[in-house]
């Protein structure tokens, strides 16, 4: 479970920032030489965007890790434009939200990974929708983590072909029951479908099938290949563990093995591109979603004790550099005439959408105002004025609502202001060990004011609640899970907690689309298991790299009640069938739903799974 996240935001074109722009503190999209279309492109290029989960900057051979085996990624590095000062969020959903929207994750409502705060707000256009409108066919394979219900699902945000697991990882509460990375059941365009093989192999195999099919149709494609590996649990075929298990310098052999498996699959993808002669017409992008999760063991000061972290302080979840600086490789067809080289300009995950827009010649909506900046001029000419002295701001939130000054980091070039108390200059001090704020008060004040201006800009967007819409034909039966409870506690976000009957509760934020009669069913287990509250479920199967899931406990129920909108209903009768059912008339509009299940020992908890359907 990720306990922290970091949000990255570029200060963008708001009126009150005009003085800062003119003063050279930051520069905005409107100040740069950004072309309206990709004039060199006679035909729209294909786009493959690969993002891995929890792989850090140091978890690559080319970045100085002498142990990990990543020959295909190393080769891709050598063939690509590399960004060595590229920043994302420090956990999964925030990065994906910014990547798909071009907006700061706080602005779009995805500043957490659970608790209903991992949804990409439907108020903002998504990259696949924009590409689809420009003639692309779109596919996602792997991890979405931006909402499992309408209107947040990938098929609601512009993807034509969808094959994903549920929630933020395989084995989490919204995922299909008993998935463990091997021979799992995933969701094909919303419908469960049994697969054979290891999860990463499945994602790449299915992406390759998608690429082959679209190539035959001679239609440009956008393939979003988003692996759940090397996120824990660290399940991987034994042969990949064996590569590292006897090396005392490796902090987690399974984690390294998962990355080498990813690398082998990238090699398989590369052979497909060569066979289909697609390198002449395809942009290939590789990045990761946050700092390393298990590539290094750190001490209390965030410094490496074992493993490798590219000399950075902190890892996944940290506002220090190791939490949010990650690889970004972009390989272009030769016809685009973009030089292969490294850049140290400060760029962010919010920049990917606007840059792709300009690379493929999508029309620019005059109403659009990305938080990110297109760096197409940098790619074409080697320099870009509005990236000089640019300021990016990050903050770590894991709250119901963002908290000002919480784990804040302000970045400009190689300077980092941390929590408004620490200032580091990375050129001299990459491990962020020497606080130089006392010697640089004026710069610290400038960066501190930038944070104040940023907060004033973004705060109004916090209060748009991302509500699950019920009563729409796109999702005739809405299956809600405790993963998305709004709660002051940590909700039961994985199936292990469901098996152990974790005691917790929370509410779902709903929007009723159509007034009428609705049926609400409260389940102990996923409804497709057809098990009741008192039923136990067996332990999972043996799995390579981990322990089998424990047996799931049945519980004895004496009472159930719900609150939805301004209505409270109770049922203390014996369960008829496998669930408690409530029939309720609802008006259109917002309605918060909470459930209470009382056991025979007078303990209360929420229903982990709830079906909601109109009559």
C-alpha positions as CSV (number, residue, x, y, z in Angstrom):
1,X,0.0,0.0,0.0
2,X,1.4,3.4,-0.9
3,X,1.2,5.6,2.2
4,X,2.3,8.8,0.5
5,X,2.0,10.5,-2.8
6,X,3.6,13.5,-4.4
7,X,1.8,15.8,-6.8
8,X,3.7,17.7,-9.4
9,X,2.3,21.0,-10.8
10,X,3.6,23.6,-13.2
11,X,2.6,27.2,-12.4
12,X,0.6,28.1,-15.4
13,X,-1.1,31.0,-17.2
14,X,-3.2,32.7,-14.6
15,X,-3.5,36.5,-14.5
16,X,-2.0,36.9,-11.1
17,X,1.2,35.2,-12.3
18,X,1.8,37.6,-15.1
19,X,4.3,39.7,-13.1
20,X,6.2,36.5,-12.3
21,X,6.4,35.6,-15.9
22,X,7.6,39.0,-17.0
23,X,10.1,38.9,-14.2
24,X,11.6,35.7,-15.5
25,X,10.8,33.5,-12.5
26,X,8.7,31.2,-14.6
27,X,7.6,31.0,-18.3
28,X,4.3,29.9,-19.7
29,X,3.0,28.1,-22.8
30,X,2.0,31.4,-24.3
31,X,5.6,32.7,-24.1
32,X,7.1,29.8,-26.0
33,X,7.5,29.1,-29.7
34,X,5.1,26.2,-29.9
35,X,3.8,25.3,-33.4
36,X,0.2,24.7,-34.0
37,X,0.9,21.5,-35.8
38,X,3.7,19.0,-36.6
39,X,4.5,20.3,-40.1
40,X,7.1,17.5,-40.8
41,X,4.5,14.7,-40.4
42,X,3.0,13.6,-43.7
43,X,1.1,11.0,-41.9
44,X,0.1,10.8,-38.2
45,X,2.7,8.8,-36.3
46,X,1.7,5.8,-34.1
47,X,2.3,6.3,-30.4
48,X,3.3,3.6,-27.9
49,X,3.4,4.9,-24.3
50,X,4.9,2.5,-21.8
51,X,4.7,3.3,-18.1
52,X,5.9,0.9,-15.4
53,X,4.8,0.9,-11.7
54,X,7.2,1.6,-8.9
55,X,10.4,1.4,-11.0
56,X,12.7,4.3,-10.1
57,X,15.4,6.2,-11.9
58,X,18.1,4.0,-10.5
59,X,16.4,0.7,-11.5
60,X,18.1,0.7,-14.9
61,X,21.5,-0.4,-16.1
62,X,22.1,2.8,-18.1
63,X,21.5,4.9,-15.0
64,X,24.4,3.4,-13.2
65,X,22.9,0.2,-11.7
66,X,25.6,-2.4,-12.3
67,X,23.5,-5.3,-11.1
68,X,20.1,-5.1,-12.7
69,X,19.7,-6.7,-16.1
70,X,17.9,-4.3,-18.5
71,X,19.6,-4.6,-21.9
72,X,16.5,-3.7,-24.0
73,X,15.8,-0.6,-21.9
74,X,19.4,0.3,-22.0
75,X,19.3,0.1,-25.8
76,X,16.1,2.2,-25.9
77,X,17.9,4.8,-23.7
78,X,20.7,5.0,-26.3
79,X,18.3,5.4,-29.2
80,X,16.1,8.0,-27.5
81,X,15.8,11.6,-26.4
82,X,16.5,11.4,-22.6
83,X,15.2,13.8,-20.0
84,X,17.4,13.7,-16.8
85,X,15.3,16.2,-14.9
86,X,11.8,14.7,-15.4
87,X,9.3,14.6,-12.5
88,X,6.1,12.8,-11.8
89,X,3.9,12.2,-8.8
90,X,5.3,9.9,-6.1
91,X,2.5,7.3,-6.3
92,X,0.4,5.6,-9.0
93,X,-2.9,7.4,-9.6
94,X,-1.6,11.0,-9.3
95,X,1.0,10.4,-12.1
96,X,-1.5,8.7,-14.3
97,X,-4.1,11.5,-13.8
98,X,-1.5,14.1,-14.8
99,X,-0.3,12.0,-17.7
100,X,-3.7,11.5,-19.2
101,X,-5.0,15.1,-18.6
102,X,-2.0,17.4,-18.9
103,X,-3.2,18.9,-15.6
104,X,-2.0,18.8,-12.1
105,X,-3.3,15.8,-10.3
106,X,-4.6,17.9,-7.4
107,X,-6.7,20.0,-9.9
108,X,-8.3,16.9,-11.4
109,X,-9.1,15.3,-8.0
110,X,-6.5,12.4,-8.0
111,X,-4.3,13.3,-5.0
112,X,-4.6,9.8,-3.4
113,X,-4.6,6.2,-4.6
114,X,-7.7,5.1,-2.7
115,X,-10.7,6.7,-0.7
116,X,-12.4,8.0,-3.8
117,X,-9.5,10.4,-4.5
118,X,-7.9,8.5,-7.3
119,X,-10.5,9.4,-10.0
120,X,-9.6,11.6,-13.0
121,X,-12.3,14.2,-13.1
122,X,-14.6,14.0,-16.2
123,X,-14.4,17.8,-16.3
124,X,-11.1,17.5,-18.1
125,X,-10.4,16.0,-21.5
126,X,-8.3,12.9,-21.6
127,X,-5.4,12.2,-24.0
128,X,-7.0,9.1,-25.6
129,X,-10.2,11.1,-26.3
130,X,-8.3,13.8,-28.0
131,X,-6.3,11.4,-30.1
132,X,-9.5,9.5,-31.0
133,X,-11.0,12.8,-32.2
134,X,-7.9,13.2,-34.4
135,X,-8.4,9.8,-36.1
136,X,-6.5,7.5,-33.8
137,X,-7.6,4.1,-32.6
138,X,-6.7,3.7,-28.9
139,X,-6.0,0.8,-26.6
140,X,-4.9,0.3,-23.0
141,X,-3.3,-2.8,-21.6
142,X,-2.6,-3.2,-17.9
143,X,-3.2,-0.6,-15.1
144,X,-5.6,2.3,-15.3
145,X,-6.1,3.3,-11.6
146,X,-8.3,6.3,-12.3
147,X,-11.7,4.9,-11.5
148,X,-13.5,1.6,-11.9
149,X,-17.0,3.1,-12.4
150,X,-18.7,5.4,-14.8
151,X,-17.7,8.0,-15.9
152,X,-14.1,7.3,-14.9
153,X,-13.4,4.0,-16.6
154,X,-10.9,3.9,-19.5
155,X,-13.7,3.1,-22.0
156,X,-15.4,6.3,-20.8
157,X,-12.3,8.3,-21.4
158,X,-11.6,7.5,-25.0
159,X,-10.1,4.0,-25.2
160,X,-11.5,1.8,-27.9
161,X,-9.8,-1.4,-26.7
162,X,-9.5,-2.1,-22.9
163,X,-7.8,-4.9,-21.1
164,X,-7.1,-4.0,-17.5
165,X,-7.0,-5.2,-13.9
166,X,-9.2,-3.4,-11.3
167,X,-8.2,-0.8,-8.8
168,X,-4.5,0.2,-8.4
169,X,-3.0,-3.2,-8.6
170,X,-3.6,-6.9,-9.2
171,X,-5.3,-8.3,-6.0
172,X,-6.8,-5.0,-4.9
173,X,-10.4,-4.9,-3.9
174,X,-11.9,-3.8,-7.3
175,X,-9.8,-6.4,-9.1
176,X,-11.2,-9.8,-10.1
177,X,-11.2,-12.1,-7.1
178,X,-8.2,-14.3,-6.5
179,X,-6.0,-12.6,-9.1
180,X,-2.3,-13.2,-8.1
181,X,-0.4,-12.2,-11.3
182,X,-0.6,-15.7,-12.8
183,X,-3.5,-16.9,-15.1
184,X,-5.7,-14.1,-13.9
185,X,-9.1,-12.8,-15.0
186,X,-8.9,-9.3,-16.4
187,X,-11.6,-6.9,-17.7
188,X,-11.9,-6.8,-21.5
189,X,-14.0,-3.7,-22.3
190,X,-15.7,-4.1,-18.9
191,X,-16.3,-7.9,-19.2
192,X,-14.3,-10.4,-17.1
193,X,-12.1,-12.6,-19.3
194,X,-9.8,-15.4,-18.2
195,X,-6.1,-15.1,-19.3
196,X,-3.2,-17.5,-19.3
197,X,0.3,-16.5,-18.3
198,X,2.1,-14.0,-16.1
199,X,0.5,-10.5,-16.0
200,X,3.3,-8.5,-17.7
201,X,3.5,-11.1,-20.4
202,X,-0.3,-10.8,-20.9
203,X,-0.2,-7.0,-21.2
204,X,2.6,-7.1,-23.8
205,X,1.1,-10.0,-25.8
206,X,-2.3,-8.2,-26.0
207,X,-0.7,-4.9,-26.9
208,X,1.2,-6.6,-29.7
209,X,-2.0,-8.2,-31.0
210,X,-3.6,-4.7,-31.0
211,X,-0.6,-3.2,-32.8
212,X,-0.7,-6.0,-35.4
213,X,-4.4,-5.6,-36.1
214,X,-4.3,-1.8,-36.4
215,X,-1.2,-2.0,-38.7
216,X,-3.2,-4.2,-41.1
217,X,-6.0,-1.6,-41.0
218,X,-3.5,1.2,-41.8
219,X,-4.9,3.3,-39.0
220,X,-2.7,5.3,-36.6
221,X,-2.9,3.9,-33.1
222,X,-2.2,5.0,-29.6
223,X,-1.2,2.0,-27.4
224,X,-1.0,2.8,-23.7
225,X,1.0,-0.1,-22.1
226,X,0.8,0.4,-18.4
227,X,2.2,-2.5,-16.3
228,X,1.3,-3.2,-12.7
229,X,4.8,-4.6,-12.2
230,X,7.1,-4.1,-10.4
231,X,4.5,-3.0,-7.9
232,X,4.0,-5.4,-5.0
233,X,3.1,-8.1,-4.1
234,X,6.4,-9.1,-5.7
235,X,5.1,-12.2,-7.6
236,X,7.2,-13.2,-10.6
237,X,8.3,-16.5,-12.3
238,X,11.1,-18.2,-10.4
239,X,13.6,-17.9,-13.2
240,X,13.7,-14.1,-12.8
241,X,14.1,-14.4,-9.0
242,X,17.0,-16.8,-9.5
243,X,18.9,-14.1,-11.4
244,X,19.4,-12.1,-8.2
245,X,18.6,-14.3,-5.2
246,X,22.2,-15.1,-4.4
247,X,23.5,-11.5,-4.7
248,X,23.8,-9.9,-1.2
249,X,23.8,-6.4,-2.8
250,X,20.2,-6.8,-4.1
251,X,17.6,-5.5,-1.6
252,X,14.7,-7.4,-3.2
253,X,15.5,-10.1,-5.8
254,X,11.8,-10.4,-6.8
255,X,11.6,-6.7,-7.5
256,X,14.7,-6.8,-9.7
257,X,13.4,-9.9,-11.4
258,X,10.1,-8.2,-12.2
259,X,12.0,-5.4,-14.0
260,X,14.1,-7.9,-16.0
261,X,10.8,-9.6,-17.0
262,X,9.5,-6.2,-18.2
263,X,12.8,-5.7,-20.1
264,X,12.4,-9.0,-21.9
265,X,8.9,-8.0,-22.9
266,X,10.2,-4.7,-24.3
267,X,12.6,-6.7,-26.3
268,X,9.7,-8.8,-27.7
269,X,7.8,-5.6,-28.5
270,X,10.8,-4.2,-30.3
271,X,11.1,-7.3,-32.5
272,X,7.4,-6.8,-33.4
273,X,8.0,-3.2,-34.4
274,X,11.0,-4.3,-36.6
275,X,9.1,-7.1,-38.2
276,X,6.2,-4.8,-39.1
277,X,8.6,-2.0,-40.1
278,X,6.8,0.3,-37.6
279,X,9.9,2.1,-36.3
280,X,9.6,4.4,-39.3
281,X,6.2,5.6,-38.2
282,X,6.0,5.2,-34.4
283,X,6.9,7.4,-31.4
284,X,7.9,5.2,-28.5
285,X,7.8,6.7,-25.0
286,X,9.0,5.1,-21.8
287,X,8.6,6.4,-18.3
288,X,7.8,5.2,-14.8
289,X,5.2,6.5,-12.3
290,X,7.3,7.3,-9.2
291,X,10.5,6.7,-7.4
292,X,11.7,3.2,-6.6
293,X,9.6,1.1,-4.2
294,X,12.1,-1.7,-3.5
295,X,15.3,-1.0,-5.4
296,X,17.0,0.5,-2.4
297,X,16.9,0.2,1.4
298,X,17.2,3.6,3.0
299,X,18.2,4.9,6.4
300,X,16.2,7.3,8.5
301,X,17.6,10.2,6.6
302,X,16.5,8.8,3.3
303,X,20.0,7.8,2.2
304,X,20.9,4.4,0.6
305,X,22.1,1.6,2.9
306,X,21.6,-1.2,0.3
307,X,20.9,-1.2,-3.4
308,X,21.1,1.7,-5.8
309,X,19.2,5.0,-6.1
310,X,21.3,7.1,-8.5
311,X,22.6,9.2,-5.5
312,X,19.2,10.5,-4.7
313,X,17.5,11.0,-1.3
314,X,14.2,9.3,-0.7
315,X,12.2,6.9,-2.8
316,X,8.5,6.2,-3.6
317,X,6.3,8.5,-1.5
318,X,9.0,11.1,-0.7
319,X,9.0,14.8,-1.5
320,X,12.8,14.5,-1.9
321,X,14.3,13.8,-5.3
322,X,14.1,10.0,-5.1
323,X,10.4,10.1,-4.8
324,X,9.5,11.9,-8.1
325,X,12.5,12.1,-10.5
326,X,12.1,9.2,-13.0
327,X,13.3,8.2,-16.5
328,X,11.7,9.6,-19.6
329,X,12.8,8.2,-23.0
330,X,11.3,9.3,-26.3
331,X,12.3,7.6,-29.5
332,X,11.2,9.2,-32.8
333,X,11.1,8.1,-36.4
334,X,14.1,9.4,-38.4
335,X,11.8,11.4,-40.6
336,X,11.0,13.7,-37.7
337,X,14.6,14.7,-37.5
338,X,14.8,15.0,-33.8
339,X,18.3,14.6,-32.5
340,X,19.1,11.8,-30.0
341,X,20.6,13.5,-27.0
342,X,20.0,14.2,-23.2
343,X,18.3,17.2,-21.8
344,X,18.5,18.5,-18.2
345,X,15.6,21.0,-18.6
346,X,13.0,20.8,-15.9
347,X,10.0,18.9,-17.3
348,X,7.0,17.1,-15.8
349,X,4.4,14.4,-16.4
350,X,1.9,17.2,-17.2
351,X,3.9,18.1,-20.3
352,X,3.3,14.8,-22.1
353,X,-0.2,15.5,-23.3
354,X,0.5,18.9,-24.7
355,X,3.7,17.7,-26.3
356,X,2.0,14.8,-28.0
357,X,-0.7,17.2,-29.2
358,X,1.9,19.2,-31.0
359,X,3.9,16.2,-32.2
360,X,0.9,14.7,-34.0
361,X,-0.6,18.0,-35.2
362,X,-3.8,17.9,-33.1
363,X,-5.7,21.1,-33.4
364,X,-5.3,23.4,-30.4
365,X,-8.5,24.3,-28.6
366,X,-8.2,28.0,-27.7
367,X,-10.2,27.2,-24.5
368,X,-7.7,24.6,-23.3
369,X,-5.2,25.7,-20.7
370,X,-2.9,22.8,-19.7
371,X,-1.0,23.0,-16.5
372,X,1.8,21.3,-18.5
373,X,3.9,22.8,-21.3
374,X,4.6,21.4,-24.7
375,X,8.4,21.0,-25.1
376,X,8.2,20.4,-28.8
377,X,10.5,23.4,-29.5
378,X,13.1,21.8,-27.3
379,X,12.9,18.6,-29.3
380,X,13.1,20.4,-32.6
381,X,15.7,23.1,-31.9
382,X,17.5,21.9,-28.7
383,X,16.4,24.9,-26.7
384,X,13.2,26.4,-25.4
385,X,12.9,29.8,-23.7
386,X,9.8,29.0,-21.5
387,X,11.7,26.1,-19.9
388,X,14.4,28.4,-18.5
389,X,13.9,29.3,-14.8
390,X,10.7,27.3,-14.9
391,X,9.2,26.5,-11.5
392,X,7.5,23.2,-10.7
393,X,5.7,22.6,-7.4
394,X,5.1,19.3,-5.7
395,X,3.2,18.4,-2.5
396,X,2.5,15.1,-0.8
397,X,-1.2,14.6,0.0
398,X,-3.0,11.6,1.4
399,X,-6.0,13.4,2.7
400,X,-9.7,13.8,2.1
401,X,-8.9,17.4,1.1
402,X,-5.4,18.8,0.3
403,X,-3.6,20.5,3.2
404,X,-1.6,23.6,2.6
405,X,2.2,23.3,3.1
406,X,1.9,19.5,3.6
407,X,5.2,18.0,2.5
408,X,5.8,20.7,-0.1
409,X,8.6,20.8,-2.6
410,X,9.3,23.7,-5.0
411,X,11.7,23.1,-7.9
412,X,13.7,25.5,-10.2
413,X,16.5,24.1,-12.3
414,X,18.7,22.3,-9.7
415,X,17.2,24.1,-6.6
416,X,14.8,22.3,-4.3
417,X,12.8,24.1,-1.5
418,X,11.5,21.4,0.8
419,X,8.7,22.1,3.3
420,X,9.5,25.8,3.2
421,X,12.4,25.0,5.6
422,X,15.1,23.3,3.6
423,X,16.9,24.4,0.4
424,X,19.2,22.2,-1.6
425,X,21.3,22.7,-4.7
426,X,21.5,19.4,-6.5
427,X,24.6,20.2,-8.6
428,X,26.7,20.3,-5.5
429,X,24.6,18.1,-3.3
430,X,22.6,15.4,-5.2
431,X,21.8,13.5,-2.0
432,X,20.2,16.5,-0.4
433,X,22.3,16.4,2.7
434,X,23.3,20.0,3.1
435,X,20.5,22.6,3.8
436,X,21.7,25.9,2.4
437,X,18.5,28.0,3.1
438,X,20.4,30.4,5.4
439,X,22.8,31.3,2.7
440,X,20.1,31.8,0.0
441,X,17.3,33.7,1.7
442,X,16.2,35.7,-1.3
443,X,15.9,32.6,-3.5
444,X,14.1,30.8,-0.8
445,X,11.6,33.7,-0.5
446,X,11.0,33.7,-4.2
447,X,10.3,30.0,-4.2
448,X,8.1,30.3,-1.2
449,X,6.0,33.0,-2.9
450,X,5.7,30.9,-5.9
451,X,4.1,28.2,-3.7
452,X,1.7,30.7,-2.3
453,X,0.6,31.8,-5.8
454,X,0.3,28.2,-6.9
455,X,-1.9,27.3,-3.9
456,X,-4.2,30.3,-4.6
457,X,-4.5,29.2,-8.2
458,X,-5.3,25.5,-7.6
459,X,-7.3,25.5,-4.4
460,X,-10.7,26.3,-6.0
461,X,-10.5,23.1,-8.0
462,X,-10.1,20.9,-4.9
463,X,-13.8,21.2,-4.1
464,X,-15.3,19.7,-7.3
465,X,-16.2,16.2,-5.9
466,X,-15.6,13.4,-8.4
467,X,-18.9,11.5,-8.0
468,X,-19.7,8.0,-9.4
469,X,-22.7,8.4,-11.7
470,X,-25.4,5.7,-11.3
471,X,-28.5,5.2,-13.4
472,X,-26.7,5.6,-16.8
473,X,-27.0,3.1,-19.6
474,X,-23.2,2.9,-19.8
475,X,-23.2,1.0,-16.5
476,X,-26.5,-0.6,-15.9
477,X,-25.4,-2.2,-12.7
478,X,-22.9,-0.3,-10.6
479,X,-20.6,-2.4,-8.4
480,X,-19.1,-0.3,-5.7
481,X,-16.2,-1.5,-3.5
482,X,-14.7,-0.3,-0.3
483,X,-11.5,0.7,-2.2
484,X,-13.4,3.9,-3.0
485,X,-15.0,4.7,0.4
486,X,-14.5,8.3,1.6
487,X,-13.2,7.8,5.1
488,X,-10.9,9.2,7.7
489,X,-9.4,5.7,8.0
490,X,-7.6,3.5,5.5
491,X,-10.3,1.7,3.7
492,X,-10.1,-2.1,2.9
493,X,-8.3,-1.5,-0.4
494,X,-7.0,-5.1,-1.1
495,X,-8.5,-8.6,-1.1
496,X,-6.4,-9.7,1.8
497,X,-8.2,-7.2,4.0
498,X,-11.5,-8.4,2.7
499,X,-10.6,-12.0,3.5
500,X,-9.8,-10.9,7.1
501,X,-13.1,-8.9,7.4
502,X,-11.3,-5.6,8.2
503,X,-13.4,-3.4,10.5
504,X,-13.9,-0.1,8.8
505,X,-16.5,2.1,7.1
506,X,-17.0,5.0,4.7
507,X,-19.3,6.5,2.2
508,X,-19.4,6.6,-1.6
509,X,-20.1,9.9,-3.3
510,X,-22.7,9.2,-6.0
511,X,-24.6,11.3,-8.6
512,X,-28.0,9.9,-9.5
513,X,-28.5,10.4,-13.2
514,X,-32.1,9.4,-13.5
515,X,-34.8,9.7,-10.8
516,X,-36.6,6.5,-10.0
517,X,-36.6,3.3,-8.0
518,X,-33.2,1.7,-7.3
519,X,-32.2,-1.7,-5.7
520,X,-29.2,-1.6,-3.4
521,X,-27.6,-5.0,-2.5
522,X,-25.0,-5.3,0.3
523,X,-22.5,-8.1,-0.2
524,X,-19.8,-9.7,1.9
525,X,-17.9,-11.1,-1.1
526,X,-17.9,-10.1,-4.8
527,X,-21.4,-10.9,-6.0
528,X,-20.1,-13.2,-8.8
529,X,-18.7,-15.6,-6.2
530,X,-22.3,-16.3,-5.1
531,X,-21.3,-16.6,-1.5
532,X,-23.1,-15.2,1.6
533,X,-22.0,-13.4,4.7
534,X,-21.6,-16.5,6.8
535,X,-19.7,-18.4,4.0
536,X,-15.9,-18.7,4.1
537,X,-13.8,-18.8,0.9
538,X,-10.7,-21.0,0.5
539,X,-7.2,-19.8,0.5
540,X,-5.5,-19.0,-2.7
541,X,-3.1,-21.2,-4.8
542,X,0.6,-21.3,-4.3
543,X,2.2,-18.4,-6.2
544,X,5.8,-17.9,-7.4
545,X,7.5,-15.2,-5.3
546,X,4.9,-15.0,-2.6
547,X,2.5,-16.7,-0.1
548,X,-0.9,-17.9,-1.1
549,X,-3.9,-15.8,0.0
550,X,-5.3,-16.8,3.4
551,X,-8.7,-18.4,3.9
552,X,-11.5,-15.8,3.9
553,X,-13.7,-15.5,7.0
554,X,-17.4,-15.8,7.1
555,X,-19.2,-13.4,9.5
556,X,-22.6,-13.8,11.3
557,X,-24.9,-10.8,10.6
558,X,-27.8,-9.6,12.8
559,X,-28.6,-6.2,11.2
560,X,-27.9,-4.1,8.1
561,X,-28.8,-0.5,7.3
562,X,-28.0,2.1,4.7
563,X,-28.0,5.9,4.4
564,X,-28.4,7.4,1.0
565,X,-29.1,11.1,0.5
566,X,-31.5,12.0,3.3
567,X,-32.9,8.5,3.7
568,X,-32.1,5.9,6.3
569,X,-33.3,2.3,6.0
570,X,-32.7,-0.7,8.2
571,X,-33.1,-4.5,7.8
572,X,-32.8,-6.7,10.8
573,X,-34.5,-9.7,9.2
574,X,-32.6,-12.9,8.3
575,X,-30.7,-12.6,5.0
576,X,-32.7,-13.9,2.1
577,X,-30.2,-15.4,-0.3
578,X,-26.6,-14.1,-0.3
579,X,-27.1,-10.4,0.4
580,X,-29.2,-7.7,2.1
581,X,-31.4,-5.8,-0.4
582,X,-33.0,-2.4,-0.1
583,X,-35.5,-0.8,-2.4
584,X,-35.3,3.0,-2.5
585,X,-36.7,5.9,-4.5
586,X,-34.1,8.5,-5.5
587,X,-34.2,11.9,-7.0
588,X,-31.7,13.0,-9.6
589,X,-28.7,14.7,-8.1
590,X,-25.9,14.1,-5.6
591,X,-26.4,11.4,-3.0
592,X,-23.9,9.9,-0.5
593,X,-24.3,6.2,0.2
594,X,-23.0,4.6,3.4
595,X,-23.8,1.1,4.7
596,X,-23.6,-0.6,8.2
597,X,-23.4,-4.3,8.8
598,X,-23.7,-5.4,12.4
599,X,-22.4,-8.9,13.5
600,X,-23.6,-11.1,16.3
601,X,-20.8,-9.8,18.6
602,X,-22.2,-6.2,18.0
603,X,-19.3,-5.1,15.8
604,X,-20.2,-2.7,12.9
605,X,-18.4,-2.4,9.6
606,X,-19.4,-1.4,6.1
607,X,-20.4,-3.6,3.2
608,X,-17.3,-4.2,1.1
609,X,-19.2,-4.7,-2.1
610,X,-22.5,-3.0,-3.1
611,X,-24.6,-3.4,-6.2
612,X,-26.8,-0.6,-7.3
613,X,-29.2,-0.8,-10.1
614,X,-32.4,1.0,-11.3
615,X,-35.6,-0.9,-11.7
